[in-house]
């Protein structure tokens, strides 16, 4: 069996930036992967018509990769983007820090 044939699909991602983030997350954990991107993406002509990036891993790493993908999803949900700067005159930190 060729090395190429040992790779199986983990996920299809329609956002190329998101696909790269997932790939980096897998790589940080030491998993080998392949990214398959279509050269015929209509994204620039029709927003929302992006061809998916297919992320593949070795078949023997599939369960571990799925677990990492779930962890990645949980981490993404925890990201808290600040809604703005504190109001003028607002105190930062606790009163205990002043003493």
Secondary structure by P-SEA (a helix, b strand, c coil): cccccccccccccccaaaaaaaaaaaaaacccbbbbbbcccccccccccbbbbbbbccccaaaaaaaaaaaaaaaaaaccccccccccccccccccccc
